[in-house]
């Protein structure tokens, strides 16, 4: 493998890892929001843990949006590098 090819392969691995970690983080944050939803309905339906307040919920939603945007950028970079058409 040439140095350029090796560097490109390592870059693709790095991008793929970032996308994987981004998707995992989005899933975890979404799960937290879903579990928190029980606190907004019938209090008897929720577990005993403290609910996330509106500011915390907004922060999680913002984090999901930011992570998704960065993952999309990484995906587009990877797709372009691999010659995958839009």
PyMOL commands that set and color helices and strands:
alter all, ss='L'
color gray80, all
select helices_A, chain A and resi 3-39+43-45+54-82
alter helices_A, ss='H'
color red, helices_A
deselect
rebuild
show_as cartoon
